[in-house]
Amino acid sequence: MADFLISALRAIIEMLGLCLIGQGVLFVLVGTQCTVNPVWQLFSLVTRAPRQLVAAVLPRGTADRKISFATFLILFFLWTGLAFLRKLH
């Protein structure tokens, strides 16, 4: 049961991380006009909750790009930690 929960949580974190990577790629390809792109809007909707949690921890006035990058780093370390935990379990 614990293996399933770890794997499910890891899959959710992986999906969020891939959505953040997708937003980054769209920003590089399109620039500041990426916010009107429907794919960008979908990725933004999916990643809104984790970005808001990270933004609450960071100082006010932090740029959105830095919040997204910090969110990605936290998700990456959580994903790696869950992989390690699953290996030990």
PyMOL Python script that loads the backbone (N, CA, C, O; Angstrom):
from pymol import cmd

cmd.read_pdbstr("""\
ATOM      1  N   MET A   1       0.823  -1.195   0.000  1.00  0.00           N
ATOM      2  CA  MET A   1       0.000   0.000   0.000  1.00  0.00           C
ATOM      3  C   MET A   1       0.869   1.262   0.000  1.00  0.00           C
ATOM      4  O   MET A   1       0.581   2.230  -0.705  1.00  0.00           O
ATOM      5  N   ALA A   2       1.931   1.234   0.799  1.00  0.00           N
ATOM      6  CA  ALA A   2       2.809   2.400   0.867  1.00  0.00           C
ATOM      7  C   ALA A   2       3.521   2.623  -0.467  1.00  0.00           C
ATOM      8  O   ALA A   2       3.737   3.760  -0.886  1.00  0.00           O
ATOM      9  N   ASP A   3       3.881   1.520  -1.127  1.00  0.00           N
ATOM     10  CA  ASP A   3       4.536   1.651  -2.429  1.00  0.00           C
ATOM     11  C   ASP A   3       3.624   2.337  -3.438  1.00  0.00           C
ATOM     12  O   ASP A   3       4.069   3.168  -4.230  1.00  0.00           O
ATOM     13  N   PHE A   4       2.345   1.981  -3.401  1.00  0.00           N
ATOM     14  CA  PHE A   4       1.393   2.604  -4.316  1.00  0.00           C
ATOM     15  C   PHE A   4       1.263   4.096  -4.035  1.00  0.00           C
ATOM     16  O   PHE A   4       1.257   4.904  -4.963  1.00  0.00           O
ATOM     17  N   LEU A   5       1.159   4.468  -2.756  1.00  0.00           N
ATOM     18  CA  LEU A   5       1.029   5.885  -2.411  1.00  0.00           C
ATOM     19  C   LEU A   5       2.268   6.679  -2.810  1.00  0.00           C
ATOM     20  O   LEU A   5       2.160   7.802  -3.302  1.00  0.00           O
ATOM     21  N   ILE A   6       3.427   6.101  -2.599  1.00  0.00           N
ATOM     22  CA  ILE A   6       4.670   6.778  -2.988  1.00  0.00           C
ATOM     23  C   ILE A   6       4.716   6.938  -4.504  1.00  0.00           C
ATOM     24  O   ILE A   6       5.075   8.000  -5.011  1.00  0.00           O
ATOM     25  N   SER A   7       4.350   5.881  -5.222  1.00  0.00           N
ATOM     26  CA  SER A   7       4.372   5.945  -6.687  1.00  0.00           C
ATOM     27  C   SER A   7       3.345   6.939  -7.223  1.00  0.00           C
ATOM     28  O   SER A   7       3.623   7.668  -8.175  1.00  0.00           O
ATOM     29  N   ALA A   8       2.161   6.971  -6.614  1.00  0.00           N
ATOM     30  CA  ALA A   8       1.119   7.901  -7.057  1.00  0.00           C
ATOM     31  C   ALA A   8       1.541   9.347  -6.805  1.00  0.00           C
ATOM     32  O   ALA A   8       1.373  10.207  -7.670  1.00  0.00           O
ATOM     33  N   LEU A   9       2.089   9.612  -5.622  1.00  0.00           N
ATOM     34  CA  LEU A   9       2.550  10.962  -5.303  1.00  0.00           C
ATOM     35  C   LEU A   9       3.697  11.367  -6.222  1.00  0.00           C
ATOM     36  O   LEU A   9       3.780  12.515  -6.659  1.00  0.00           O
ATOM     37  N   ARG A  10       4.566  10.425  -6.507  1.00  0.00           N
ATOM     38  CA  ARG A  10       5.688  10.705  -7.407  1.00  0.00           C
ATOM     39  C   ARG A  10       5.198  11.024  -8.822  1.00  0.00           C
ATOM     40  O   ARG A  10       5.757  11.890  -9.494  1.00  0.00           O
ATOM     41  N   ALA A  11       4.155  10.322  -9.270  1.00  0.00           N
ATOM     42  CA  ALA A  11       3.599  10.581 -10.596  1.00  0.00           C
ATOM     43  C   ALA A  11       2.962  11.967 -10.669  1.00  0.00           C
ATOM     44  O   ALA A  11       3.096  12.660 -11.678  1.00  0.00           O
ATOM     45  N   ILE A  12       2.277  12.369  -9.614  1.00  0.00           N
ATOM     46  CA  ILE A  12       1.671  13.704  -9.583  1.00  0.00           C
ATOM     47  C   ILE A  12       2.751  14.771  -9.620  1.00  0.00           C
ATOM     48  O   ILE A  12       2.640  15.747 -10.362  1.00  0.00           O
ATOM     49  N   ILE A  13       3.792  14.589  -8.826  1.00  0.00           N
ATOM     50  CA  ILE A  13       4.890  15.553  -8.798  1.00  0.00           C
ATOM     51  C   ILE A  13       5.592  15.597 -10.154  1.00  0.00           C
ATOM     52  O   ILE A  13       5.993  16.666 -10.613  1.00  0.00           O
ATOM     53  N   GLU A  14       5.740  14.443 -10.790  1.00  0.00           N
ATOM     54  CA  GLU A  14       6.368  14.398 -12.116  1.00  0.00           C
ATOM     55  C   GLU A  14       5.535  15.168 -13.136  1.00  0.00           C
ATOM     56  O   GLU A  14       6.084  15.896 -13.963  1.00  0.00           O
ATOM     57  N   MET A  15       4.213  15.010 -13.080  1.00  0.00           N
ATOM     58  CA  MET A  15       3.342  15.727 -14.008  1.00  0.00           C
ATOM     59  C   MET A  15       3.448  17.241 -13.794  1.00  0.00           C
ATOM     60  O   MET A  15       3.496  18.003 -14.760  1.00  0.00           O
ATOM     61  N   LEU A  16       3.482  17.671 -12.542  1.00  0.00           N
ATOM     62  CA  LEU A  16       3.623  19.101 -12.260  1.00  0.00           C
ATOM     63  C   LEU A  16       4.961  19.632 -12.764  1.00  0.00           C
ATOM     64  O   LEU A  16       5.025  20.724 -13.329  1.00  0.00           O
ATOM     65  N   GLY A  17       6.017  18.873 -12.562  1.00  0.00           N
ATOM     66  CA  GLY A  17       7.330  19.283 -13.040  1.00  0.00           C
ATOM     67  C   GLY A  17       7.387  19.383 -14.554  1.00  0.00           C
ATOM     68  O   GLY A  17       7.971  20.320 -15.098  1.00  0.00           O
ATOM     69  N   LEU A  18       6.781  18.419 -15.236  1.00  0.00           N
ATOM     70  CA  LEU A  18       6.768  18.460 -16.696  1.00  0.00           C
ATOM     71  C   LEU A  18       5.944  19.642 -17.206  1.00  0.00           C
ATOM     72  O   LEU A  18       6.285  20.233 -18.231  1.00  0.00           O
ATOM     73  N   CYS A  19       4.869  19.991 -16.509  1.00  0.00           N
ATOM     74  CA  CYS A  19       4.090  21.172 -16.898  1.00  0.00           C
ATOM     75  C   CYS A  19       4.917  22.446 -16.734  1.00  0.00           C
ATOM     76  O   CYS A  19       4.837  23.346 -17.570  1.00  0.00           O
ATOM     77  N   LEU A  20       5.710  22.530 -15.665  1.00  0.00           N
ATOM     78  CA  LEU A  20       6.577  23.697 -15.479  1.00  0.00           C
ATOM     79  C   LEU A  20       7.654  23.752 -16.562  1.00  0.00           C
ATOM     80  O   LEU A  20       7.985  24.832 -17.049  1.00  0.00           O
ATOM     81  N   ILE A  21       8.199  22.604 -16.939  1.00  0.00           N
ATOM     82  CA  ILE A  21       9.172  22.576 -18.033  1.00  0.00           C
ATOM     83  C   ILE A  21       8.512  23.022 -19.328  1.00  0.00           C
ATOM     84  O   ILE A  21       9.104  23.778 -20.098  1.00  0.00           O
ATOM     85  N   GLY A  22       7.285  22.557 -19.573  1.00  0.00           N
ATOM     86  CA  GLY A  22       6.550  22.970 -20.766  1.00  0.00           C
ATOM     87  C   GLY A  22       6.320  24.467 -20.806  1.00  0.00           C
ATOM     88  O   GLY A  22       6.428  25.082 -21.867  1.00  0.00           O
ATOM     89  N   GLN A  23       6.005  25.062 -19.663  1.00  0.00           N
ATOM     90  CA  GLN A  23       5.843  26.515 -19.616  1.00  0.00           C
ATOM     91  C   GLN A  23       7.154  27.213 -19.940  1.00  0.00           C
ATOM     92  O   GLN A  23       7.168  28.218 -20.651  1.00  0.00           O
ATOM     93  N   GLY A  24       8.250  26.685 -19.421  1.00  0.00           N
ATOM     94  CA  GLY A  24       9.552  27.282 -19.715  1.00  0.00           C
ATOM     95  C   GLY A  24       9.900  27.209 -21.184  1.00  0.00           C
ATOM     96  O   GLY A  24      10.416  28.171 -21.752  1.00  0.00           O
ATOM     97  N   VAL A  25       9.625  26.078 -21.801  1.00  0.00           N
ATOM     98  CA  VAL A  25       9.899  25.921 -23.233  1.00  0.00           C
ATOM     99  C   VAL A  25       9.040  26.882 -24.041  1.00  0.00           C
ATOM    100  O   VAL A  25       9.529  27.511 -24.979  1.00  0.00           O
ATOM    101  N   LEU A  26       7.769  27.001 -23.686  1.00  0.00           N
ATOM    102  CA  LEU A  26       6.896  27.939 -24.396  1.00  0.00           C
ATOM    103  C   LEU A  26       7.381  29.372 -24.238  1.00  0.00           C
ATOM    104  O   LEU A  26       7.315  30.156 -25.184  1.00  0.00           O
ATOM    105  N   PHE A  27       7.865  29.720 -23.054  1.00  0.00           N
ATOM    106  CA  PHE A  27       8.378  31.070 -22.849  1.00  0.00           C
ATOM    107  C   PHE A  27       9.596  31.330 -23.729  1.00  0.00           C
ATOM    108  O   PHE A  27       9.740  32.413 -24.296  1.00  0.00           O
ATOM    109  N   VAL A  28      10.473  30.330 -23.840  1.00  0.00           N
ATOM    110  CA  VAL A  28      11.660  30.495 -24.680  1.00  0.00           C
ATOM    111  C   VAL A  28      11.272  30.623 -26.152  1.00  0.00           C
ATOM    112  O   VAL A  28      11.850  31.428 -26.882  1.00  0.00           O
ATOM    113  N   LEU A  29      10.301  29.835 -26.584  1.00  0.00           N
ATOM    114  CA  LEU A  29       9.909  29.848 -27.989  1.00  0.00           C
ATOM    115  C   LEU A  29       9.093  31.071 -28.383  1.00  0.00           C
ATOM    116  O   LEU A  29       9.293  31.628 -29.462  1.00  0.00           O
ATOM    117  N   VAL A  30       8.175  31.495 -27.516  1.00  0.00           N
ATOM    118  CA  VAL A  30       7.221  32.544 -27.885  1.00  0.00           C
ATOM    119  C   VAL A  30       7.553  33.885 -27.242  1.00  0.00           C
ATOM    120  O   VAL A  30       7.246  34.933 -27.810  1.00  0.00           O
ATOM    121  N   GLY A  31       8.166  33.869 -26.082  1.00  0.00           N
ATOM    122  CA  GLY A  31       8.467  35.118 -25.389  1.00  0.00           C
ATOM    123  C   GLY A  31       7.313  35.551 -24.501  1.00  0.00           C
ATOM    124  O   GLY A  31       6.598  34.717 -23.946  1.00  0.00           O
ATOM    125  N   THR A  32       7.138  36.851 -24.371  1.00  0.00           N
ATOM    126  CA  THR A  32       6.133  37.362 -23.443  1.00  0.00           C
ATOM    127  C   THR A  32       4.706  37.139 -23.923  1.00  0.00           C
ATOM    128  O   THR A  32       3.769  37.262 -23.134  1.00  0.00           O
ATOM    129  N   GLN A  33       4.522  36.815 -25.196  1.00  0.00           N
ATOM    130  CA  GLN A  33       3.182  36.542 -25.728  1.00  0.00           C
ATOM    131  C   GLN A  33       2.690  35.144 -25.379  1.00  0.00           C
ATOM    132  O   GLN A  33       1.598  34.759 -25.796  1.00  0.00           O
ATOM    133  N   CYS A  34       3.469  34.376 -24.624  1.00  0.00           N
ATOM    134  CA  CYS A  34       3.091  33.001 -24.318  1.00  0.00           C
ATOM    135  C   CYS A  34       1.863  32.920 -23.419  1.00  0.00           C
ATOM    136  O   CYS A  34       1.199  31.884 -23.392  1.00  0.00           O
ATOM    137  N   THR A  35       1.548  33.967 -22.692  1.00  0.00           N
ATOM    138  CA  THR A  35       0.421  33.913 -21.764  1.00  0.00           C
ATOM    139  C   THR A  35      -0.931  33.813 -22.466  1.00  0.00           C
ATOM    140  O   THR A  35      -1.912  33.428 -21.831  1.00  0.00           O
ATOM    141  N   VAL A  36      -1.014  34.143 -23.740  1.00  0.00           N
ATOM    142  CA  VAL A  36      -2.271  34.010 -24.474  1.00  0.00           C
ATOM    143  C   VAL A  36      -2.380  32.639 -25.154  1.00  0.00           C
ATOM    144  O   VAL A  36      -3.416  32.318 -25.736  1.00  0.00           O
ATOM    145  N   ASN A  37      -1.327  31.842 -25.084  1.00  0.00           N
ATOM    146  CA  ASN A  37      -1.317  30.516 -25.682  1.00  0.00           C
ATOM    147  C   ASN A  37      -2.190  29.583 -24.831  1.00  0.00           C
ATOM    148  O   ASN A  37      -2.028  29.544 -23.611  1.00  0.00           O
ATOM    149  N   PRO A  38      -3.121  28.822 -25.457  1.00  0.00           N
ATOM    150  CA  PRO A  38      -3.989  27.932 -24.685  1.00  0.00           C
ATOM    151  C   PRO A  38      -3.229  26.827 -23.948  1.00  0.00           C
ATOM    152  O   PRO A  38      -3.649  26.413 -22.867  1.00  0.00           O
ATOM    153  N   VAL A  39      -2.128  26.348 -24.506  1.00  0.00           N
ATOM    154  CA  VAL A  39      -1.341  25.325 -23.821  1.00  0.00           C
ATOM    155  C   VAL A  39      -0.691  25.916 -22.576  1.00  0.00           C
ATOM    156  O   VAL A  39      -0.662  25.276 -21.524  1.00  0.00           O
ATOM    157  N   TRP A  40      -0.175  27.123 -22.690  1.00  0.00           N
ATOM    158  CA  TRP A  40       0.398  27.829 -21.539  1.00  0.00           C
ATOM    159  C   TRP A  40      -0.663  27.991 -20.461  1.00  0.00           C
ATOM    160  O   TRP A  40      -0.383  27.766 -19.284  1.00  0.00           O
ATOM    161  N   GLN A  41      -1.859  28.371 -20.836  1.00  0.00           N
ATOM    162  CA  GLN A  41      -2.938  28.566 -19.870  1.00  0.00           C
ATOM    163  C   GLN A  41      -3.299  27.261 -19.167  1.00  0.00           C
ATOM    164  O   GLN A  41      -3.588  27.263 -17.970  1.00  0.00           O
ATOM    165  N   LEU A  42      -3.284  26.146 -19.901  1.00  0.00           N
ATOM    166  CA  LEU A  42      -3.540  24.844 -19.282  1.00  0.00           C
ATOM    167  C   LEU A  42      -2.445  24.499 -18.288  1.00  0.00           C
ATOM    168  O   LEU A  42      -2.733  24.080 -17.166  1.00  0.00           O
ATOM    169  N   PHE A  43      -1.192  24.670 -18.690  1.00  0.00           N
ATOM    170  CA  PHE A  43      -0.082  24.399 -17.779  1.00  0.00           C
ATOM    171  C   PHE A  43      -0.151  25.312 -16.556  1.00  0.00           C
ATOM    172  O   PHE A  43       0.138  24.879 -15.440  1.00  0.00           O
ATOM    173  N   SER A  44      -0.528  26.557 -16.759  1.00  0.00           N
ATOM    174  CA  SER A  44      -0.645  27.501 -15.656  1.00  0.00           C
ATOM    175  C   SER A  44      -1.742  27.083 -14.685  1.00  0.00           C
ATOM    176  O   SER A  44      -1.588  27.213 -13.471  1.00  0.00           O
ATOM    177  N   LEU A  45      -2.839  26.584 -15.219  1.00  0.00           N
ATOM    178  CA  LEU A  45      -3.938  26.111 -14.378  1.00  0.00           C
ATOM    179  C   LEU A  45      -3.501  24.909 -13.541  1.00  0.00           C
ATOM    180  O   LEU A  45      -3.830  24.818 -12.358  1.00  0.00           O
ATOM    181  N   VAL A  46      -2.767  23.997 -14.155  1.00  0.00           N
ATOM    182  CA  VAL A  46      -2.322  22.786 -13.461  1.00  0.00           C
ATOM    183  C   VAL A  46      -1.314  23.119 -12.363  1.00  0.00           C
ATOM    184  O   VAL A  46      -1.336  22.504 -11.297  1.00  0.00           O
ATOM    185  N   THR A  47      -0.440  24.078 -12.612  1.00  0.00           N
ATOM    186  CA  THR A  47       0.649  24.375 -11.663  1.00  0.00           C
ATOM    187  C   THR A  47       0.345  25.546 -10.732  1.00  0.00           C
ATOM    188  O   THR A  47       1.220  25.981  -9.983  1.00  0.00           O
ATOM    189  N   ARG A  48      -0.868  26.055 -10.770  1.00  0.00           N
ATOM    190  CA  ARG A  48      -1.195  27.231  -9.954  1.00  0.00           C
ATOM    191  C   ARG A  48      -1.027  26.974  -8.450  1.00  0.00           C
ATOM    192  O   ARG A  48      -0.425  27.792  -7.753  1.00  0.00           O
ATOM    193  N   ALA A  49      -1.543  25.867  -7.949  1.00  0.00           N
ATOM    194  CA  ALA A  49      -1.493  25.593  -6.509  1.00  0.00           C
ATOM    195  C   ALA A  49      -0.058  25.480  -5.977  1.00  0.00           C
ATOM    196  O   ALA A  49       0.262  26.128  -4.980  1.00  0.00           O
ATOM    197  N   PRO A  50       0.820  24.678  -6.605  1.00  0.00           N
ATOM    198  CA  PRO A  50       2.182  24.625  -6.070  1.00  0.00           C
ATOM    199  C   PRO A  50       2.927  25.958  -6.180  1.00  0.00           C
ATOM    200  O   PRO A  50       3.713  26.306  -5.299  1.00  0.00           O
ATOM    201  N   ARG A  51       2.680  26.702  -7.261  1.00  0.00           N
ATOM    202  CA  ARG A  51       3.351  28.000  -7.386  1.00  0.00           C
ATOM    203  C   ARG A  51       2.867  28.965  -6.308  1.00  0.00           C
ATOM    204  O   ARG A  51       3.654  29.766  -5.804  1.00  0.00           O
ATOM    205  N   GLN A  52       1.590  28.903  -5.948  1.00  0.00           N
ATOM    206  CA  GLN A  52       1.066  29.773  -4.895  1.00  0.00           C
ATOM    207  C   GLN A  52       1.664  29.403  -3.539  1.00  0.00           C
ATOM    208  O   GLN A  52       1.955  30.283  -2.729  1.00  0.00           O
ATOM    209  N   LEU A  53       1.848  28.113  -3.290  1.00  0.00           N
ATOM    210  CA  LEU A  53       2.478  27.686  -2.035  1.00  0.00           C
ATOM    211  C   LEU A  53       3.912  28.194  -1.932  1.00  0.00           C
ATOM    212  O   LEU A  53       4.332  28.686  -0.884  1.00  0.00           O
ATOM    213  N   VAL A  54       4.652  28.072  -3.016  1.00  0.00           N
ATOM    214  CA  VAL A  54       6.042  28.542  -3.010  1.00  0.00           C
ATOM    215  C   VAL A  54       6.075  30.066  -2.911  1.00  0.00           C
ATOM    216  O   VAL A  54       6.930  30.619  -2.219  1.00  0.00           O
ATOM    217  N   ALA A  55       5.163  30.746  -3.587  1.00  0.00           N
ATOM    218  CA  ALA A  55       5.122  32.216  -3.528  1.00  0.00           C
ATOM    219  C   ALA A  55       4.816  32.705  -2.113  1.00  0.00           C
ATOM    220  O   ALA A  55       5.275  33.776  -1.714  1.00  0.00           O
ATOM    221  N   ALA A  56       4.046  31.929  -1.356  1.00  0.00           N
ATOM    222  CA  ALA A  56       3.731  32.321   0.019  1.00  0.00           C
ATOM    223  C   ALA A  56       4.970  32.248   0.916  1.00  0.00           C
ATOM    224  O   ALA A  56       5.073  32.979   1.901  1.00  0.00           O
ATOM    225  N   VAL A  57       5.898  31.369   0.573  1.00  0.00           N
ATOM    226  CA  VAL A  57       7.116  31.213   1.370  1.00  0.00           C
ATOM    227  C   VAL A  57       8.176  32.238   0.975  1.00  0.00           C
ATOM    228  O   VAL A  57       8.922  32.725   1.825  1.00  0.00           O
ATOM    229  N   LEU A  58       8.240  32.563  -0.308  1.00  0.00           N
ATOM    230  CA  LEU A  58       9.240  33.523  -0.792  1.00  0.00           C
ATOM    231  C   LEU A  58       8.842  34.949  -0.431  1.00  0.00           C
ATOM    232  O   LEU A  58       7.669  35.218  -0.170  1.00  0.00           O
ATOM    233  N   PRO A  59       9.811  35.867  -0.414  1.00  0.00           N
ATOM    234  CA  PRO A  59       9.490  37.269  -0.106  1.00  0.00           C
ATOM    235  C   PRO A  59       8.548  37.877  -1.147  1.00  0.00           C
ATOM    236  O   PRO A  59       8.549  37.481  -2.312  1.00  0.00           O
ATOM    237  N   ARG A  60       7.759  38.830  -0.709  1.00  0.00           N
ATOM    238  CA  ARG A  60       6.846  39.526  -1.622  1.00  0.00           C
ATOM    239  C   ARG A  60       7.648  40.240  -2.706  1.00  0.00           C
ATOM    240  O   ARG A  60       8.762  40.708  -2.468  1.00  0.00           O
ATOM    241  N   GLY A  61       7.071  40.313  -3.885  1.00  0.00           N
ATOM    242  CA  GLY A  61       7.729  40.995  -4.992  1.00  0.00           C
ATOM    243  C   GLY A  61       8.676  40.116  -5.784  1.00  0.00           C
ATOM    244  O   GLY A  61       9.343  40.594  -6.701  1.00  0.00           O
ATOM    245  N   THR A  62       8.745  38.831  -5.441  1.00  0.00           N
ATOM    246  CA  THR A  62       9.596  37.922  -6.203  1.00  0.00           C
ATOM    247  C   THR A  62       8.992  37.729  -7.592  1.00  0.00           C
ATOM    248  O   THR A  62       7.782  37.548  -7.729  1.00  0.00           O
ATOM    249  N   ALA A  63       9.831  37.767  -8.608  1.00  0.00           N
ATOM    250  CA  ALA A  63       9.367  37.637  -9.993  1.00  0.00           C
ATOM    251  C   ALA A  63       8.735  36.266 -10.230  1.00  0.00           C
ATOM    252  O   ALA A  63       9.124  35.271  -9.618  1.00  0.00           O
ATOM    253  N   ASP A  64       7.760  36.238 -11.127  1.00  0.00           N
ATOM    254  CA  ASP A  64       7.059  34.993 -11.433  1.00  0.00           C
ATOM    255  C   ASP A  64       7.999  33.915 -11.958  1.00  0.00           C
ATOM    256  O   ASP A  64       7.826  32.736 -11.650  1.00  0.00           O
ATOM    257  N   ARG A  65       8.984  34.311 -12.743  1.00  0.00           N
ATOM    258  CA  ARG A  65       9.937  33.336 -13.272  1.00  0.00           C
ATOM    259  C   ARG A  65      10.740  32.685 -12.151  1.00  0.00           C
ATOM    260  O   ARG A  65      11.025  31.488 -12.203  1.00  0.00           O
ATOM    261  N   LYS A  66      11.103  33.463 -11.146  1.00  0.00           N
ATOM    262  CA  LYS A  66      11.846  32.913 -10.015  1.00  0.00           C
ATOM    263  C   LYS A  66      10.970  32.000  -9.177  1.00  0.00           C
ATOM    264  O   LYS A  66      11.441  30.989  -8.656  1.00  0.00           O
ATOM    265  N   ILE A  67       9.705  32.349  -9.045  1.00  0.00           N
ATOM    266  CA  ILE A  67       8.768  31.492  -8.316  1.00  0.00           C
ATOM    267  C   ILE A  67       8.605  30.163  -9.040  1.00  0.00           C
ATOM    268  O   ILE A  67       8.615  29.106  -8.408  1.00  0.00           O
ATOM    269  N   SER A  68       8.457  30.210 -10.357  1.00  0.00           N
ATOM    270  CA  SER A  68       8.316  28.983 -11.136  1.00  0.00           C
ATOM    271  C   SER A  68       9.575  28.131 -11.048  1.00  0.00           C
ATOM    272  O   SER A  68       9.489  26.908 -10.932  1.00  0.00           O
ATOM    273  N   PHE A  69      10.739  28.763 -11.101  1.00  0.00           N
ATOM    274  CA  PHE A  69      11.996  28.020 -11.000  1.00  0.00           C
ATOM    275  C   PHE A  69      12.145  27.384  -9.620  1.00  0.00           C
ATOM    276  O   PHE A  69      12.547  26.226  -9.511  1.00  0.00           O
ATOM    277  N   ALA A  70      11.823  28.135  -8.567  1.00  0.00           N
ATOM    278  CA  ALA A  70      11.894  27.595  -7.208  1.00  0.00           C
ATOM    279  C   ALA A  70      10.908  26.446  -7.031  1.00  0.00           C
ATOM    280  O   ALA A  70      11.222  25.452  -6.376  1.00  0.00           O
ATOM    281  N   THR A  71       9.735  26.576  -7.602  1.00  0.00           N
ATOM    282  CA  THR A  71       8.743  25.502  -7.548  1.00  0.00           C
ATOM    283  C   THR A  71       9.276  24.255  -8.234  1.00  0.00           C
ATOM    284  O   THR A  71       9.133  23.147  -7.716  1.00  0.00           O
ATOM    285  N   PHE A  72       9.892  24.433  -9.403  1.00  0.00           N
ATOM    286  CA  PHE A  72      10.458  23.296 -10.114  1.00  0.00           C
ATOM    287  C   PHE A  72      11.546  22.616  -9.284  1.00  0.00           C
ATOM    288  O   PHE A  72      11.594  21.388  -9.208  1.00  0.00           O
ATOM    289  N   LEU A  73      12.414  23.406  -8.668  1.00  0.00           N
ATOM    290  CA  LEU A  73      13.478  22.816  -7.849  1.00  0.00           C
ATOM    291  C   LEU A  73      12.917  22.024  -6.674  1.00  0.00           C
ATOM    292  O   LEU A  73      13.387  20.925  -6.381  1.00  0.00           O
ATOM    293  N   ILE A  74      11.920  22.579  -6.007  1.00  0.00           N
ATOM    294  CA  ILE A  74      11.303  21.875  -4.879  1.00  0.00           C
ATOM    295  C   ILE A  74      10.647  20.580  -5.352  1.00  0.00           C
ATOM    296  O   ILE A  74      10.788  19.536  -4.715  1.00  0.00           O
ATOM    297  N   LEU A  75       9.931  20.654  -6.471  1.00  0.00           N
ATOM    298  CA  LEU A  75       9.295  19.445  -7.010  1.00  0.00           C
ATOM    299  C   LEU A  75      10.338  18.405  -7.412  1.00  0.00           C
ATOM    300  O   LEU A  75      10.138  17.208  -7.208  1.00  0.00           O
ATOM    301  N   PHE A  76      11.447  18.863  -7.981  1.00  0.00           N
ATOM    302  CA  PHE A  76      12.506  17.938  -8.383  1.00  0.00           C
ATOM    303  C   PHE A  76      13.084  17.223  -7.169  1.00  0.00           C
ATOM    304  O   PHE A  76      13.292  16.010  -7.206  1.00  0.00           O
ATOM    305  N   PHE A  77      13.347  17.963  -6.091  1.00  0.00           N
ATOM    306  CA  PHE A  77      13.911  17.335  -4.900  1.00  0.00           C
ATOM    307  C   PHE A  77      12.896  16.414  -4.228  1.00  0.00           C
ATOM    308  O   PHE A  77      13.273  15.372  -3.693  1.00  0.00           O
ATOM    309  N   LEU A  78      11.623  16.780  -4.246  1.00  0.00           N
ATOM    310  CA  LEU A  78      10.592  15.883  -3.719  1.00  0.00           C
ATOM    311  C   LEU A  78      10.515  14.604  -4.550  1.00  0.00           C
ATOM    312  O   LEU A  78      10.425  13.507  -3.999  1.00  0.00           O
ATOM    313  N   TRP A  79      10.551  14.744  -5.863  1.00  0.00           N
ATOM    314  CA  TRP A  79      10.493  13.598  -6.762  1.00  0.00           C
ATOM    315  C   TRP A  79      11.683  12.661  -6.532  1.00  0.00           C
ATOM    316  O   TRP A  79      11.524  11.441  -6.482  1.00  0.00           O
ATOM    317  N   THR A  80      12.863  13.243  -6.395  1.00  0.00           N
ATOM    318  CA  THR A  80      14.066  12.449  -6.146  1.00  0.00           C
ATOM    319  C   THR A  80      14.004  11.786  -4.770  1.00  0.00           C
ATOM    320  O   THR A  80      14.374  10.622  -4.617  1.00  0.00           O
ATOM    321  N   GLY A  81      13.540  12.529  -3.782  1.00  0.00           N
ATOM    322  CA  GLY A  81      13.410  11.963  -2.440  1.00  0.00           C
ATOM    323  C   GLY A  81      12.415  10.813  -2.388  1.00  0.00           C
ATOM    324  O   GLY A  81      12.649   9.820  -1.699  1.00  0.00           O
ATOM    325  N   LEU A  82      11.308  10.939  -3.107  1.00  0.00           N
ATOM    326  CA  LEU A  82      10.330   9.854  -3.141  1.00  0.00           C
ATOM    327  C   LEU A  82      10.887   8.629  -3.869  1.00  0.00           C
ATOM    328  O   LEU A  82      10.569   7.497  -3.505  1.00  0.00           O
ATOM    329  N   ALA A  83      11.709   8.845  -4.884  1.00  0.00           N
ATOM    330  CA  ALA A  83      12.347   7.713  -5.573  1.00  0.00           C
ATOM    331  C   ALA A  83      13.288   6.986  -4.618  1.00  0.00           C
ATOM    332  O   ALA A  83      13.335   5.756  -4.596  1.00  0.00           O
ATOM    333  N   PHE A  84      14.023   7.740  -3.847  1.00  0.00           N
ATOM    334  CA  PHE A  84      14.927   7.149  -2.861  1.00  0.00           C
ATOM    335  C   PHE A  84      14.142   6.409  -1.782  1.00  0.00           C
ATOM    336  O   PHE A  84      14.523   5.312  -1.373  1.00  0.00           O
ATOM    337  N   LEU A  85      13.046   7.010  -1.322  1.00  0.00           N
ATOM    338  CA  LEU A  85      12.204   6.380  -0.306  1.00  0.00           C
ATOM    339  C   LEU A  85      11.580   5.094  -0.823  1.00  0.00           C
ATOM    340  O   LEU A  85      11.494   4.105  -0.094  1.00  0.00           O
ATOM    341  N   ARG A  86      11.147   5.104  -2.075  1.00  0.00           N
ATOM    342  CA  ARG A  86      10.570   3.903  -2.666  1.00  0.00           C
ATOM    343  C   ARG A  86      11.605   2.801  -2.784  1.00  0.00           C
ATOM    344  O   ARG A  86      11.288   1.623  -2.625  1.00  0.00           O
ATOM    345  N   LYS A  87      12.842   3.183  -3.063  1.00  0.00           N
ATOM    346  CA  LYS A  87      13.921   2.194  -3.179  1.00  0.00           C
ATOM    347  C   LYS A  87      14.215   1.566  -1.802  1.00  0.00           C
ATOM    348  O   LYS A  87      14.503   0.373  -1.712  1.00  0.00           O
ATOM    349  N   LEU A  88      14.143   2.357  -0.758  1.00  0.00           N
ATOM    350  CA  LEU A  88      14.404   1.845   0.599  1.00  0.00           C
ATOM    351  C   LEU A  88      13.248   1.004   1.115  1.00  0.00           C
ATOM    352  O   LEU A  88      13.453   0.070   1.890  1.00  0.00           O
ATOM    353  N   HIS A  89      12.064   1.324   0.699  1.00  0.00           N
ATOM    354  CA  HIS A  89      10.873   0.649   1.230  1.00  0.00           C
ATOM    355  C   HIS A  89      10.713  -0.699   0.684  1.00  0.00           C
ATOM    356  O   HIS A  89       9.761  -1.397   1.032  1.00  0.00           O
TER     357      HIS A  89
END
""", "prot")
cmd.dss("prot")
cmd.show_as("cartoon", "prot")
cmd.util.cbc("prot")
cmd.orient("prot")
